[in-house]
Amino acid sequence: MQTTDVIIIGASASGLMCAIEAGKRGRRVTILDHANKAGKKILMSGGGRCNFTNYDVSANNYLSHNPHFCKSALSRFTQWDFIAMVERYKIAYHEREHGQLFCDVSAREILAMLLNECKQVGVSIKLNCTIDTIEKHTSGDFVIHSSEGQFHSGSLIIATGGLSIPKMGATPFGYKLAAQFGIKVWPTRAGLVPFTLHDRDKQRLAPLAGIALECVVQTDTIAFRENILFTHRGLSGPAILQVSSYWQAGEAVHINLLPDLNLLSELQNLRQDHPKQQLKTAMATWLPKRLVPAVLEEPLASKTLHELSNKQLEQVAGLFHDWVIRPNGTEGYRTAEVTVGGVDCDELSSKTMESLKIPGLYFIGEVVDVTGWLGGYNFQWAWSSGWCAGQVV
């Protein structure tokens, strides 16, 4: 039997941050993880460059059944605090669009920084460790039965993440543990994930694979302006991934393919200057030639501008400014970057991440019902929530 002050399940971004902060306070900390390496998701993130935070972070960048919950943690350990840590380690980084920050060299630098911080404060990390059972004794301590033996601890932190990218070892462990202790868990689904299409749309759009263009993509509740990417399987790209977290099955997605153009006005001007030009030729002025027939069907596409009335031009403009797609679904957890849903925020303290029902039990990071946008927001939630729990465990 091993007795320690703090057990953290999950050598994740949030788990490592929590361990560092608890260790700084002189707490004896042990991290248990079933993987063979710590921080696997950190290493693969951002194409191996780790989009570790964003210059512009607020509660508006998160999706949750309790939209106010994340405010406390994000304000107490901010993006600037994490950036200061990165700069202290002299890790070179750069900004991409929308304030996203990436390592110049490799995500390995972020993981090495976190592991070094853990080492400095004596954190013990046990990998390839499977958890058999967890129980809470009448003494208040948690008893963890694992392949590494039995552990006793007054504080238990769940940093096991969500269900996204199962090949990296994602499991429902955290949700099952919450349910074991009577803590509500919101239903989960894949977020930041490409859309798949119905067969008819898939056949029609498959020839467009590889085309990317900046669009405004929206559901009934939210809109994003970024690139979309046509793939052999469906639709991807930043704008699609962003919207996917909000999309509900069966819902239509509206895409403005020409957000900077008043298409009706432009077509009317072209009709005046080039009346014999075919409509599909005119549309290829602003959009990839391959894309036009996917939106504009024959015989309309082959008509000359002179043959089209103002009402018909209005309808054409509507097709391109409000192109409607009904996805068949998403690619699911296999390619999803995050999990939407999770441990109900109303069951936790927003200041400490501790369960309101079970003293000493904490949930941090992606296992909680806080889902960030694409762009470094999920890592910032991991750093912030882990930091908050680390101040009190």
C-alpha positions in Angstrom: 0.0 0.0 0.0 1.3 3.5 -0.9 0.0 6.6 0.8 0.2 10.0 -0.8 -1.5 13.4 -0.6 -2.7 13.6 -4.1 -3.5 11.0 -6.8 -4.1 12.3 -10.3 -5.5 9.9 -12.9 -4.3 11.0 -16.3 -0.9 12.4 -17.3 -2.7 14.8 -19.6 -2.3 18.6 -20.1 -4.6 19.3 -17.2 -3.2 16.5 -15.0 0.4 17.6 -15.4 -0.5 21.3 -14.7 -2.4 20.2 -11.5 0.5 18.1 -10.4 3.0 20.9 -10.8 0.9 23.3 -8.8 0.2 20.8 -6.0 3.8 19.9 -5.9 4.8 23.5 -5.5 2.8 23.6 -2.3 4.8 20.7 -0.9 2.1 18.0 -1.6 3.2 14.5 -2.4 1.7 13.9 -5.8 1.4 10.7 -7.9 0.1 10.6 -11.4 -1.3 7.3 -12.7 -1.8 6.8 -16.5 -2.6 3.7 -18.6 -0.6 5.0 -21.6 3.1 4.3 -22.2 3.9 8.0 -22.5 2.8 11.1 -20.7 1.1 13.9 -22.6 0.4 11.9 -25.8 -2.2 14.4 -27.0 0.1 17.3 -26.4 2.7 15.7 -28.7 0.2 15.2 -31.6 -1.6 18.5 -31.3 -1.3 21.3 -33.8 0.3 19.0 -36.4 3.1 18.4 -33.9 3.6 22.1 -33.1 1.1 22.3 -30.2 -1.4 25.2 -30.4 -0.9 25.8 -26.7 -3.1 28.8 -26.2 -4.6 31.9 -27.8 -4.0 35.6 -27.4 -7.8 36.2 -27.0 -9.5 34.0 -24.5 -12.9 34.5 -23.0 -15.9 32.4 -21.9 -17.4 33.2 -25.3 -14.9 30.7 -26.8 -16.4 27.8 -24.9 -19.5 25.6 -25.2 -21.1 24.3 -22.0 -24.5 23.7 -20.4 -23.2 26.3 -17.8 -21.6 29.0 -19.9 -20.4 30.9 -16.9 -18.6 28.1 -15.2 -15.3 28.5 -17.0 -14.9 32.2 -16.2 -13.4 31.8 -12.8 -10.6 29.4 -13.8 -9.8 31.3 -17.0 -9.5 34.6 -15.1 -7.2 33.1 -12.4 -4.7 31.4 -14.6 -4.8 33.2 -17.9 -3.2 32.7 -21.3 -0.6 35.3 -20.3 0.4 33.1 -17.3 1.0 30.2 -19.6 2.8 32.3 -22.1 5.1 33.5 -19.3 5.9 29.9 -18.5 6.7 29.1 -22.1 8.9 32.2 -22.4 10.7 31.3 -19.2 11.8 28.1 -20.9 12.8 30.1 -24.0 10.5 28.0 -26.2 10.2 29.9 -29.5 6.6 30.3 -30.7 4.6 32.2 -33.3 1.1 33.5 -33.9 -1.1 32.3 -36.7 -4.5 33.6 -37.7 -7.1 34.4 -35.0 -4.5 34.7 -32.2 -3.5 31.1 -32.2 0.0 30.4 -30.7 2.2 27.5 -31.9 5.7 26.3 -31.1 8.2 27.1 -33.8 9.9 23.8 -33.4 7.9 21.0 -31.7 5.2 20.2 -29.2 7.8 18.1 -27.5 9.2 21.3 -26.0 5.8 22.0 -24.2 5.7 18.4 -22.8 9.4 18.6 -21.8 8.7 21.9 -19.9 5.7 20.3 -18.0 7.7 17.1 -17.2 10.6 19.2 -16.0 8.4 21.2 -13.7 6.9 18.0 -12.3 10.4 16.6 -11.7 11.5 19.8 -9.9 8.6 19.4 -7.3 9.0 15.6 -6.9 5.9 14.4 -8.8 5.8 10.7 -9.3 4.4 9.5 -12.7 3.5 5.9 -13.1 2.8 4.8 -16.7 1.3 1.6 -18.1 -0.9 1.6 -15.0 -4.4 0.3 -15.2 -7.0 1.2 -12.6 -9.1 -1.7 -11.3 -11.4 -0.1 -8.7 -11.7 3.1 -6.7 -13.5 3.5 -3.5 -13.9 6.1 -0.8 -13.3 4.9 2.8 -15.3 6.2 5.8 -12.0 7.9 6.8 -12.5 10.2 3.8 -9.5 8.8 1.9 -9.7 7.3 -1.6 -8.4 3.8 -2.2 -7.2 3.1 -5.7 -6.6 -0.5 -6.7 -4.3 -0.7 -9.7 -1.8 -2.7 -11.6 0.9 -0.7 -9.7 -0.6 -1.7 -6.3 -2.9 0.0 -3.9 -2.8 3.8 -3.3 -4.4 5.8 -0.5 -4.9 9.5 -0.9 -7.0 12.3 0.5 -7.4 14.0 -2.9 -8.3 12.3 -6.2 -8.2 14.3 -9.4 -9.7 12.9 -12.6 -7.8 14.3 -15.7 -8.6 11.5 -18.1 -9.9 13.6 -20.9 -12.8 12.7 -23.3 -13.5 10.1 -25.9 -11.8 11.8 -28.9 -9.1 9.9 -30.8 -9.4 6.5 -29.2 -6.2 5.3 -30.9 -4.4 7.6 -28.5 -5.9 5.8 -25.6 -9.1 7.7 -25.0 -11.6 5.9 -22.7 -14.9 6.7 -20.9 -13.1 6.1 -17.5 -13.8 9.6 -16.1 -17.5 9.6 -17.0 -17.9 6.1 -15.5 -16.2 7.2 -12.3 -18.4 10.3 -12.0 -21.5 8.0 -12.4 -20.1 5.7 -9.8 -20.2 8.5 -7.3 -23.6 9.8 -8.3 -22.3 12.8 -10.3 -24.3 13.9 -13.3 -22.7 13.5 -16.7 -24.1 15.3 -19.8 -24.4 13.1 -22.9 -21.2 13.2 -25.0 -20.6 13.6 -28.7 -17.7 14.3 -31.0 -16.7 18.0 -31.4 -14.3 19.8 -33.7 -14.8 17.1 -36.3 -15.4 16.8 -40.1 -18.9 16.2 -41.5 -19.8 13.2 -43.6 -22.4 13.5 -46.3 -25.4 11.6 -47.6 -24.6 9.5 -50.7 -26.1 11.9 -53.2 -24.1 14.8 -51.9 -21.0 12.7 -51.4 -21.0 11.7 -55.1 -21.7 15.3 -56.2 -19.0 16.8 -54.1 -16.2 14.1 -54.1 -14.6 15.6 -57.3 -14.0 18.8 -55.3 -11.6 17.1 -52.9 -8.7 19.4 -52.1 -10.5 22.7 -52.7 -10.3 25.1 -49.8 -11.9 28.5 -49.6 -12.8 31.1 -46.9 -16.6 31.0 -46.1 -19.1 31.9 -43.4 -20.5 28.7 -42.1 -23.5 28.7 -39.7 -26.0 26.6 -37.9 -29.2 27.9 -36.2 -27.1 29.1 -33.2 -23.7 30.3 -34.3 -21.5 31.3 -37.3 -17.8 31.1 -38.1 -15.8 32.6 -40.8 -12.7 30.6 -41.8 -11.7 28.1 -44.5 -13.7 25.1 -45.5 -12.0 22.1 -47.1 -13.7 19.6 -49.4 -12.5 16.0 -48.8 -13.2 12.6 -50.3 -15.4 11.8 -47.3 -17.2 15.1 -46.9 -16.5 18.6 -45.5 -13.7 19.7 -43.2 -11.5 22.8 -42.6 -11.5 25.1 -39.6 -15.0 26.6 -40.2 -16.6 23.2 -40.4 -14.8 21.9 -37.3 -15.9 25.0 -35.3 -19.5 24.6 -36.3 -19.5 20.8 -35.7 -19.3 21.3 -32.0 -22.7 23.1 -32.1 -24.4 21.0 -34.9 -27.3 18.7 -34.0 -28.1 15.6 -36.0 -30.5 16.4 -38.9 -29.8 20.1 -38.8 -28.9 22.0 -41.9 -25.6 23.9 -42.3 -25.7 27.2 -44.2 -22.6 28.3 -46.1 -21.9 31.7 -47.6 -19.4 30.8 -50.3 -18.8 34.5 -51.2 -19.0 36.5 -47.9 -17.1 39.6 -49.3 -19.2 39.9 -52.5 -22.6 41.3 -53.3 -23.1 38.7 -55.9 -26.4 40.0 -57.2 -24.9 43.4 -57.9 -21.8 41.9 -59.6 -23.9 39.7 -61.8 -26.1 42.6 -62.9 -23.0 44.6 -63.8 -21.6 41.6 -65.7 -24.9 41.1 -67.6 -24.6 44.7 -68.8 -20.9 44.5 -69.8 -20.8 40.8 -71.1 -24.4 39.8 -71.9 -23.4 36.7 -73.9 -21.2 35.2 -71.1 -22.5 32.0 -69.7 -23.5 32.1 -66.0 -21.1 29.3 -65.1 -18.2 31.1 -66.8 -19.1 34.3 -64.8 -19.2 32.4 -61.5 -15.7 31.0 -62.2 -14.5 34.6 -61.9 -14.9 34.3 -58.1 -14.9 30.6 -57.3 -12.9 27.5 -58.3 -14.2 26.3 -61.7 -14.8 22.8 -60.3 -17.0 24.1 -57.5 -19.5 26.0 -59.7 -21.5 23.0 -61.1 -21.8 21.5 -57.6 -23.9 24.5 -56.7 -25.4 25.6 -60.0 -27.2 22.8 -61.9 -27.9 22.7 -65.6 -29.6 24.0 -67.7 -29.4 27.2 -65.6 -25.5 27.1 -65.5 -25.3 27.3 -69.3 -27.6 30.2 -69.8 -26.1 33.5 -70.9 -26.4 36.4 -68.5 -28.6 38.2 -71.0 -31.2 35.4 -70.7 -31.5 35.8 -67.0 -34.0 38.1 -65.3 -33.3 40.1 -62.1 -35.4 37.5 -60.2 -33.3 34.6 -61.6 -30.1 36.5 -60.7 -31.4 36.9 -57.2 -32.1 33.2 -56.9 -28.5 32.5 -58.2 -27.1 34.9 -55.6 -29.1 33.1 -52.9 -27.6 29.7 -53.9 -24.1 30.9 -53.4 -24.6 33.2 -50.4 -26.8 30.6 -48.6 -25.7 27.1 -49.9 -27.5 24.6 -47.7 -26.0 21.2 -46.8 -27.5 18.6 -44.6 -24.7 16.5 -43.2 -25.3 12.8 -42.8 -23.3 12.9 -39.6 -19.7 13.4 -38.4 -16.6 11.3 -38.6 -17.0 10.7 -34.9 -14.5 10.3 -32.1 -12.0 8.7 -34.5 -10.9 12.1 -35.9 -12.6 14.5 -33.4 -10.3 16.9 -31.6 -12.5 17.2 -28.5 -15.5 15.7 -26.7 -18.6 17.9 -26.2 -20.5 17.2 -23.0 -19.1 15.5 -19.9 -19.2 16.0 -16.1 -21.9 18.5 -15.2 -20.3 21.8 -14.2 -23.2 22.4 -11.7 -21.8 19.4 -9.8 -18.4 21.2 -9.3 -16.9 24.3 -7.7 -15.9 26.7 -10.4 -13.1 27.9 -8.2 -11.5 24.6 -7.2 -13.0 22.0 -9.6 -14.0 19.9 -6.5 -17.1 17.8 -6.5 -19.9 19.5 -4.4 -21.1 16.0 -3.4 -17.9 14.1 -2.8 -15.2 16.0 -0.8 -11.7 15.5 -2.1 -12.8 14.4 -5.6 -11.9 16.8 -8.5 -12.5 16.8 -12.3 -10.4 18.9 -14.6 -9.8 19.4 -18.3 -11.8 17.8 -21.1 -13.7 15.3 -18.9 -15.7 18.4 -17.7 -18.6 19.8 -19.8 -16.4 22.7 -21.1 -15.5 22.5 -24.8 -13.3 25.1 -26.4 -13.3 26.4 -30.0 -10.5 25.4 -32.3 -7.4 27.6 -31.7 -5.7 26.7 -28.4 -8.8 27.2 -26.2 -9.0 23.6 -25.1 -5.4 23.6 -23.9 -6.0 26.9 -22.1 -8.9 25.3 -20.3 -6.7 22.4 -19.4 -4.0 24.7 -18.0 -6.5 26.9 -16.1 -8.7 24.1 -14.6 -5.6 22.1 -13.6 -4.0 25.2 -12.1 -7.1 25.9 -10.0 -7.3 22.4 -8.6 -3.6 22.4 -7.9 -4.0 25.3 -5.5 -6.2 23.4 -3.1 -5.7 19.6 -3.4 
